[in-house]
């Protein structure tokens, strides 16, 4: 099995307090932000907000970089 999963990646951030604002998706329990990708921008009531892509920790990524501690 390939271990290149988001939860083992240097770019995966599941500790930032704003992750609690992301609505839960059934079957996705280890959600976090992918800090490797550029944030997207959304417009809410004429204010622009940057949002990092949200990933499940068990997803595979071709841009995986091992988190060496």
Secondary structure as UniProt FT lines:
FT   HELIX           6..8
FT   TURN            10..11
FT   STRAND          12..13
FT   HELIX           17..21
FT   TURN            26..27
FT   STRAND          31..34
FT   STRAND          40..44
FT   TURN            45..46
FT   STRAND          47..51
FT   STRAND          53..56
FT   TURN            57..58
FT   TURN            62..63
//
